[in-house]
């Protein structure tokens, strides 16, 4: 990604006239090993039992989870 002054510099140095040339947006998909991702704070450290969870931040509950939660609440 380039800021406005960088775009202007590229446009002035370009051999193309007008708005024929555009800078494409490039998104880089980076892959890190676990220790590097933790060190650069891309992911956080989890406990050994927490690491076994594939999706730790589950936002939706399945119908089975809701039924179990309802039964546990009514038994107490």
Biopython code that builds the backbone (N, CA, C, O; Angstrom):
import numpy as np
from Bio.PDB.StructureBuilder import StructureBuilder

atoms = [
    (1, "UNK", "N", (0.840, -1.169, 0.000)),
    (1, "UNK", "CA", (0.000, 0.000, 0.000)),
    (1, "UNK", "C", (0.889, 1.237, 0.000)),
    (1, "UNK", "O", (1.906, 1.297, 0.692)),
    (2, "UNK", "N", (0.493, 2.191, -0.769)),
    (2, "UNK", "CA", (1.298, 3.380, -0.962)),
    (2, "UNK", "C", (0.475, 4.596, -0.563)),
    (2, "UNK", "O", (-0.716, 4.676, -0.863)),
    (3, "UNK", "N", (1.115, 5.538, 0.113)),
    (3, "UNK", "CA", (0.404, 6.757, 0.499)),
    (3, "UNK", "C", (0.274, 7.691, -0.703)),
    (3, "UNK", "O", (0.795, 7.394, -1.778)),
    (4, "UNK", "N", (-0.416, 8.813, -0.525)),
    (4, "UNK", "CA", (-0.731, 9.716, -1.634)),
    (4, "UNK", "C", (0.521, 10.312, -2.261)),
    (4, "UNK", "O", (0.600, 10.418, -3.485)),
    (5, "UNK", "N", (1.500, 10.705, -1.451)),
    (5, "UNK", "CA", (2.708, 11.309, -2.018)),
    (5, "UNK", "C", (3.492, 10.274, -2.832)),
    (5, "UNK", "O", (4.069, 10.610, -3.866)),
    (6, "UNK", "N", (3.515, 9.023, -2.372)),
    (6, "UNK", "CA", (4.175, 7.960, -3.125)),
    (6, "UNK", "C", (3.487, 7.708, -4.452)),
    (6, "UNK", "O", (4.153, 7.487, -5.463)),
    (7, "UNK", "N", (2.153, 7.739, -4.462)),
    (7, "UNK", "CA", (1.402, 7.560, -5.707)),
    (7, "UNK", "C", (1.720, 8.685, -6.688)),
    (7, "UNK", "O", (1.892, 8.448, -7.883)),
    (8, "UNK", "N", (1.797, 9.907, -6.173)),
    (8, "UNK", "CA", (2.100, 11.050, -7.032)),
    (8, "UNK", "C", (3.501, 10.903, -7.635)),
    (8, "UNK", "O", (3.706, 11.182, -8.816)),
    (9, "UNK", "N", (4.465, 10.461, -6.811)),
    (9, "UNK", "CA", (5.832, 10.272, -7.308)),
    (9, "UNK", "C", (5.872, 9.226, -8.415)),
    (9, "UNK", "O", (6.550, 9.416, -9.425)),
    (10, "UNK", "N", (5.160, 8.139, -8.236)),
    (10, "UNK", "CA", (5.129, 7.083, -9.251)),
    (10, "UNK", "C", (4.451, 7.595, -10.503)),
    (10, "UNK", "O", (4.918, 7.313, -11.606)),
    (11, "UNK", "N", (3.356, 8.347, -10.367)),
    (11, "UNK", "CA", (2.638, 8.887, -11.518)),
    (11, "UNK", "C", (3.526, 9.864, -12.301)),
    (11, "UNK", "O", (3.517, 9.855, -13.532)),
    (12, "UNK", "N", (4.297, 10.709, -11.590)),
    (12, "UNK", "CA", (5.171, 11.670, -12.267)),
    (12, "UNK", "C", (6.331, 10.970, -12.972)),
    (12, "UNK", "O", (6.769, 11.426, -14.029)),
    (13, "UNK", "N", (6.833, 9.879, -12.412)),
    (13, "UNK", "CA", (7.962, 9.172, -13.012)),
    (13, "UNK", "C", (7.528, 8.192, -14.096)),
    (13, "UNK", "O", (8.374, 7.644, -14.802)),
    (14, "UNK", "N", (6.239, 7.964, -14.238)),
    (14, "UNK", "CA", (5.727, 6.984, -15.185)),
    (14, "UNK", "C", (5.780, 7.513, -16.613)),
    (14, "UNK", "O", (5.667, 8.717, -16.839)),
    (15, "UNK", "N", (5.952, 6.617, -17.564)),
    (15, "UNK", "CA", (5.952, 7.000, -18.973)),
    (15, "UNK", "C", (4.532, 7.069, -19.532)),
    (15, "UNK", "O", (4.321, 7.615, -20.615)),
    (16, "UNK", "N", (3.565, 6.524, -18.809)),
    (16, "UNK", "CA", (2.173, 6.550, -19.252)),
    (16, "UNK", "C", (1.557, 7.895, -18.908)),
    (16, "UNK", "O", (1.818, 8.456, -17.844)),
    (17, "UNK", "N", (0.738, 8.405, -19.816)),
    (17, "UNK", "CA", (0.073, 9.694, -19.605)),
    (17, "UNK", "C", (-1.277, 9.493, -18.929)),
    (17, "UNK", "O", (-1.944, 8.484, -19.160)),
    (18, "UNK", "N", (-1.678, 10.440, -18.103)),
    (18, "UNK", "CA", (-3.007, 10.443, -17.501)),
    (18, "UNK", "C", (-3.185, 9.358, -16.459)),
    (18, "UNK", "O", (-2.267, 9.034, -15.706)),
    (19, "UNK", "N", (-4.386, 8.805, -16.433)),
    (19, "UNK", "CA", (-4.738, 7.806, -15.425)),
    (19, "UNK", "C", (-4.693, 6.389, -15.984)),
    (19, "UNK", "O", (-5.419, 5.517, -15.507)),
    (20, "UNK", "N", (-3.851, 6.147, -16.986)),
    (20, "UNK", "CA", (-3.769, 4.813, -17.569)),
    (20, "UNK", "C", (-3.057, 3.829, -16.645)),
    (20, "UNK", "O", (-3.317, 2.627, -16.691)),
    (21, "UNK", "N", (-2.170, 4.337, -15.817)),
    (21, "UNK", "CA", (-1.389, 3.470, -14.936)),
    (21, "UNK", "C", (-1.942, 3.536, -13.525)),
    (21, "UNK", "O", (-2.179, 4.625, -13.003)),
    (22, "UNK", "N", (-2.146, 2.403, -12.911)),
    (22, "UNK", "CA", (-2.568, 2.380, -11.518)),
    (22, "UNK", "C", (-1.718, 1.382, -10.749)),
    (22, "UNK", "O", (-1.232, 0.400, -11.311)),
    (23, "UNK", "N", (-1.548, 1.638, -9.483)),
    (23, "UNK", "CA", (-0.760, 0.759, -8.625)),
    (23, "UNK", "C", (-1.684, -0.306, -8.072)),
    (23, "UNK", "O", (-2.644, 0.024, -7.376)),
    (24, "UNK", "N", (-1.426, -1.578, -8.360)),
    (24, "UNK", "CA", (-2.309, -2.629, -7.855)),
    (24, "UNK", "C", (-2.151, -2.796, -6.347)),
    (24, "UNK", "O", (-1.071, -2.587, -5.794)),
    (25, "UNK", "N", (-3.236, -3.172, -5.701)),
    (25, "UNK", "CA", (-3.180, -3.449, -4.273)),
    (25, "UNK", "C", (-2.666, -4.868, -4.081)),
    (25, "UNK", "O", (-3.206, -5.818, -4.647)),
    (26, "UNK", "N", (-1.640, -4.997, -3.296)),
    (26, "UNK", "CA", (-1.024, -6.293, -3.071)),
    (26, "UNK", "C", (-1.199, -6.654, -1.609)),
    (26, "UNK", "O", (-0.783, -5.910, -0.721)),
    (27, "UNK", "N", (-1.808, -7.787, -1.368)),
    (27, "UNK", "CA", (-1.975, -8.280, -0.013)),
    (27, "UNK", "C", (-1.115, -9.524, 0.127)),
    (27, "UNK", "O", (-1.244, -10.476, -0.642)),
    (28, "UNK", "N", (-0.252, -9.503, 1.102)),
    (28, "UNK", "CA", (0.652, -10.637, 1.286)),
    (28, "UNK", "C", (0.123, -11.529, 2.403)),
    (28, "UNK", "O", (-0.160, -11.062, 3.506)),
    (29, "UNK", "N", (-0.002, -12.789, 2.109)),
    (29, "UNK", "CA", (-0.398, -13.757, 3.111)),
    (29, "UNK", "C", (0.873, -14.328, 3.712)),
    (29, "UNK", "O", (1.640, -15.010, 3.032)),
    (30, "UNK", "N", (1.089, -14.049, 4.977)),
    (30, "UNK", "CA", (2.320, -14.472, 5.623)),
    (30, "UNK", "C", (2.077, -15.707, 6.458)),
    (30, "UNK", "O", (1.017, -15.863, 7.066)),
    (31, "UNK", "N", (3.063, -16.582, 6.485)),
    (31, "UNK", "CA", (2.996, -17.767, 7.312)),
    (31, "UNK", "C", (4.130, -17.714, 8.321)),
    (31, "UNK", "O", (5.275, -17.430, 7.969)),
    (32, "UNK", "N", (3.805, -17.987, 9.574)),
    (32, "UNK", "CA", (4.783, -17.961, 10.643)),
    (32, "UNK", "C", (4.804, -19.304, 11.351)),
    (32, "UNK", "O", (3.796, -20.010, 11.385)),
    (33, "UNK", "N", (5.955, -19.658, 11.916)),
    (33, "UNK", "CA", (5.960, -20.803, 12.817)),
    (33, "UNK", "C", (5.324, -20.327, 14.121)),
    (33, "UNK", "O", (5.210, -19.121, 14.341)),
    (34, "UNK", "N", (4.919, -21.229, 14.967)),
    (34, "UNK", "CA", (4.187, -20.880, 16.178)),
    (34, "UNK", "C", (5.012, -19.971, 17.082)),
    (34, "UNK", "O", (4.495, -18.977, 17.592)),
    (35, "UNK", "N", (6.281, -20.295, 17.286)),
    (35, "UNK", "CA", (7.092, -19.484, 18.192)),
    (35, "UNK", "C", (7.290, -18.072, 17.645)),
    (35, "UNK", "O", (7.296, -17.114, 18.418)),
    (36, "UNK", "N", (7.453, -17.923, 16.335)),
    (36, "UNK", "CA", (7.613, -16.593, 15.738)),
    (36, "UNK", "C", (6.314, -15.791, 15.829)),
    (36, "UNK", "O", (6.346, -14.587, 16.083)),
    (37, "UNK", "N", (5.175, -16.452, 15.624)),
    (37, "UNK", "CA", (3.890, -15.767, 15.715)),
    (37, "UNK", "C", (3.634, -15.290, 17.140)),
    (37, "UNK", "O", (3.093, -14.202, 17.339)),
    (38, "UNK", "N", (4.015, -16.086, 18.128)),
    (38, "UNK", "CA", (3.854, -15.680, 19.524)),
    (38, "UNK", "C", (4.785, -14.518, 19.832)),
    (38, "UNK", "O", (4.386, -13.559, 20.493)),
    (39, "UNK", "N", (6.025, -14.597, 19.357)),
    (39, "UNK", "CA", (7.002, -13.545, 19.631)),
    (39, "UNK", "C", (6.592, -12.208, 19.011)),
    (39, "UNK", "O", (6.785, -11.158, 19.625)),
    (40, "UNK", "N", (6.030, -12.240, 17.803)),
    (40, "UNK", "CA", (5.616, -11.000, 17.153)),
    (40, "UNK", "C", (4.183, -10.606, 17.512)),
    (40, "UNK", "O", (3.626, -9.684, 16.915)),
    (41, "UNK", "N", (3.585, -11.299, 18.481)),
    (41, "UNK", "CA", (2.264, -11.008, 19.041)),
    (41, "UNK", "C", (1.142, -11.081, 18.005)),
    (41, "UNK", "O", (0.189, -10.304, 18.054)),
    (42, "UNK", "N", (1.265, -12.020, 17.072)),
    (42, "UNK", "CA", (0.190, -12.283, 16.131)),
    (42, "UNK", "C", (-0.840, -13.188, 16.793)),
    (42, "UNK", "O", (-2.042, -13.024, 16.585)),
    (43, "UNK", "N", (-0.375, -14.133, 17.581)),
    (43, "UNK", "CA", (-1.250, -14.991, 18.382)),
    (43, "UNK", "C", (-0.787, -14.919, 19.830)),
    (43, "UNK", "O", (0.334, -14.497, 20.113)),
    (44, "UNK", "N", (-1.649, -15.330, 20.732)),
    (44, "UNK", "CA", (-1.294, -15.315, 22.148)),
    (44, "UNK", "C", (-1.002, -16.718, 22.634)),
    (44, "UNK", "O", (-1.416, -17.704, 22.025)),
    (45, "UNK", "N", (-0.288, -16.790, 23.734)),
    (45, "UNK", "CA", (0.055, -18.069, 24.342)),
    (45, "UNK", "C", (-1.201, -18.638, 24.994)),
    (45, "UNK", "O", (-1.959, -17.914, 25.638)),
    (46, "UNK", "N", (-1.414, -19.943, 24.821)),
    (46, "UNK", "CA", (-2.544, -20.617, 25.466)),
    (46, "UNK", "C", (-2.024, -21.757, 26.321)),
    (46, "UNK", "O", (-0.919, -22.256, 26.109)),
    (47, "UNK", "N", (-2.836, -22.166, 27.294)),
    (47, "UNK", "CA", (-2.458, -23.273, 28.160)),
    (47, "UNK", "C", (-2.443, -24.567, 27.356)),
    (47, "UNK", "O", (-2.917, -24.603, 26.220)),
    (48, "UNK", "N", (-1.898, -25.630, 27.946)),
    (48, "UNK", "CA", (-1.807, -26.893, 27.210)),
    (48, "UNK", "C", (-3.187, -27.446, 26.887)),
    (48, "UNK", "O", (-3.378, -28.036, 25.823)),
    (49, "UNK", "N", (-4.146, -27.269, 27.776)),
    (49, "UNK", "CA", (-5.504, -27.732, 27.449)),
    (49, "UNK", "C", (-6.163, -26.801, 26.441)),
    (49, "UNK", "O", (-6.960, -27.244, 25.614)),
    (50, "UNK", "N", (-5.836, -25.525, 26.503)),
    (50, "UNK", "CA", (-6.391, -24.575, 25.549)),
    (50, "UNK", "C", (-5.856, -24.763, 24.148)),
    (50, "UNK", "O", (-6.537, -24.441, 23.175)),
    (51, "UNK", "N", (-4.634, -25.286, 24.029)),
    (51, "UNK", "CA", (-4.047, -25.512, 22.709)),
    (51, "UNK", "C", (-4.740, -26.637, 21.970)),
    (51, "UNK", "O", (-4.663, -26.708, 20.744)),
    (52, "UNK", "N", (-5.414, -27.515, 22.689)),
    (52, "UNK", "CA", (-6.111, -28.627, 22.045)),
    (52, "UNK", "C", (-7.424, -28.184, 21.416)),
    (52, "UNK", "O", (-7.987, -28.896, 20.584)),
    (53, "UNK", "N", (-7.915, -27.009, 21.810)),
    (53, "UNK", "CA", (-9.137, -26.488, 21.212)),
    (53, "UNK", "C", (-8.798, -25.908, 19.850)),
    (53, "UNK", "O", (-7.895, -25.082, 19.715)),
    (54, "UNK", "N", (-9.530, -26.350, 18.856)),
    (54, "UNK", "CA", (-9.233, -25.872, 17.507)),
    (54, "UNK", "C", (-9.718, -24.446, 17.315)),
    (54, "UNK", "O", (-9.026, -23.625, 16.714)),
    (55, "UNK", "N", (-10.891, -24.153, 17.818)),
    (55, "UNK", "CA", (-11.462, -22.812, 17.696)),
    (55, "UNK", "C", (-11.785, -22.304, 19.097)),
    (55, "UNK", "O", (-12.890, -22.535, 19.588)),
    (56, "UNK", "N", (-10.856, -21.623, 19.748)),
    (56, "UNK", "CA", (-11.068, -21.229, 21.135)),
    (56, "UNK", "C", (-12.147, -20.167, 21.328)),
    (56, "UNK", "O", (-12.770, -20.125, 22.389)),
    (57, "UNK", "N", (-12.387, -19.311, 20.341)),
    (57, "UNK", "CA", (-13.371, -18.242, 20.490)),
    (57, "UNK", "C", (-14.652, -18.600, 19.745)),
    (57, "UNK", "O", (-15.001, -17.963, 18.751)),
    (58, "UNK", "N", (-15.332, -19.596, 20.222)),
    (58, "UNK", "CA", (-16.544, -20.073, 19.577)),
    (58, "UNK", "C", (-17.668, -19.075, 19.855)),
    (58, "UNK", "O", (-18.004, -18.842, 21.016)),
    (59, "UNK", "N", (-18.242, -18.496, 18.834)),
    (59, "UNK", "CA", (-19.270, -17.481, 19.026)),
    (59, "UNK", "C", (-20.679, -18.067, 18.970)),
    (59, "UNK", "O", (-21.572, -17.586, 19.667)),
    (60, "UNK", "N", (-20.887, -19.080, 18.166)),
    (60, "UNK", "CA", (-22.215, -19.684, 18.063)),
    (60, "UNK", "C", (-22.254, -20.994, 18.824)),
    (60, "UNK", "O", (-21.302, -21.774, 18.787)),
    (61, "UNK", "N", (-23.328, -21.225, 19.496)),
    (61, "UNK", "CA", (-23.507, -22.485, 20.210)),
    (61, "UNK", "C", (-24.354, -23.416, 19.359)),
    (61, "UNK", "O", (-25.319, -22.993, 18.721)),
    (62, "UNK", "N", (-23.982, -24.677, 19.358)),
    (62, "UNK", "CA", (-24.752, -25.666, 18.610)),
    (62, "UNK", "C", (-26.010, -25.998, 19.392)),
    (62, "UNK", "O", (-26.070, -25.743, 20.595)),
    (63, "UNK", "N", (-27.018, -26.563, 18.737)),
    (63, "UNK", "CA", (-28.234, -26.948, 19.457)),
    (63, "UNK", "C", (-27.946, -27.925, 20.599)),
    (63, "UNK", "O", (-28.617, -27.877, 21.631)),
    (64, "UNK", "N", (-26.965, -28.805, 20.431)),
    (64, "UNK", "CA", (-26.619, -29.740, 21.506)),
    (64, "UNK", "C", (-26.048, -28.996, 22.701)),
    (64, "UNK", "O", (-26.345, -29.344, 23.844)),
    (65, "UNK", "N", (-25.231, -27.974, 22.455)),
    (65, "UNK", "CA", (-24.682, -27.167, 23.546)),
    (65, "UNK", "C", (-25.789, -26.429, 24.292)),
    (65, "UNK", "O", (-25.774, -26.363, 25.522)),
    (66, "UNK", "N", (-26.739, -25.880, 23.559)),
    (66, "UNK", "CA", (-27.845, -25.155, 24.183)),
    (66, "UNK", "C", (-28.709, -26.093, 25.025)),
    (66, "UNK", "O", (-29.145, -25.734, 26.119)),
    (67, "UNK", "N", (-28.954, -27.300, 24.503)),
    (67, "UNK", "CA", (-29.765, -28.277, 25.234)),
    (67, "UNK", "C", (-29.058, -28.693, 26.518)),
    (67, "UNK", "O", (-29.688, -28.784, 27.571)),
    (68, "UNK", "N", (-27.759, -28.943, 26.437)),
    (68, "UNK", "CA", (-26.992, -29.331, 27.620)),
    (68, "UNK", "C", (-26.957, -28.194, 28.652)),
    (68, "UNK", "O", (-27.088, -28.435, 29.852)),
    (69, "UNK", "N", (-26.781, -26.968, 28.177)),
    (69, "UNK", "CA", (-26.757, -25.822, 29.083)),
    (69, "UNK", "C", (-28.111, -25.649, 29.770)),
    (69, "UNK", "O", (-28.164, -25.321, 30.955)),
    (70, "UNK", "N", (-29.207, -25.865, 29.037)),
    (70, "UNK", "CA", (-30.554, -25.747, 29.585)),
    (70, "UNK", "C", (-30.787, -26.819, 30.644)),
    (70, "UNK", "O", (-31.345, -26.538, 31.705)),
    (71, "UNK", "N", (-30.357, -28.057, 30.353)),
    (71, "UNK", "CA", (-30.541, -29.143, 31.305)),
    (71, "UNK", "C", (-29.729, -28.904, 32.572)),
    (71, "UNK", "O", (-30.215, -29.155, 33.675)),
    (72, "UNK", "N", (-28.509, -28.427, 32.425)),
    (72, "UNK", "CA", (-27.668, -28.150, 33.593)),
    (72, "UNK", "C", (-28.231, -27.029, 34.449)),
    (72, "UNK", "O", (-28.114, -27.066, 35.674)),
    (73, "UNK", "N", (-28.838, -26.037, 33.820)),
    (73, "UNK", "CA", (-29.412, -24.920, 34.550)),
    (73, "UNK", "C", (-30.662, -25.367, 35.322)),
    (73, "UNK", "O", (-30.911, -24.887, 36.427)),
    (74, "UNK", "N", (-31.435, -26.271, 34.749)),
    (74, "UNK", "CA", (-32.650, -26.729, 35.411)),
    (74, "UNK", "C", (-32.382, -27.742, 36.516)),
    (74, "UNK", "O", (-33.200, -27.884, 37.424)),
    (75, "UNK", "N", (-31.265, -28.441, 36.461)),
    (75, "UNK", "CA", (-30.937, -29.419, 37.502)),
    (75, "UNK", "C", (-30.413, -28.741, 38.753)),
    (75, "UNK", "O", (-30.535, -29.297, 39.844)),
    (76, "UNK", "N", (-29.852, -27.592, 38.631)),
    (76, "UNK", "CA", (-29.250, -26.912, 39.781)),
    (76, "UNK", "C", (-30.241, -26.271, 40.685)),
    (76, "UNK", "O", (-29.861, -25.668, 41.688)),
]
sb = StructureBuilder()
sb.init_structure("model")
sb.init_model(0)
sb.init_chain("A")
sb.init_seg("    ")
for serial, (resi, resn, name, xyz) in enumerate(atoms, 1):
    if name == "N":
        sb.init_residue(resn, " ", resi, " ")
    sb.init_atom(name, np.array(xyz, "f"), 0.0, 1.0, " ", f" {name:<3s}", serial, name[0])
structure = sb.get_structure()
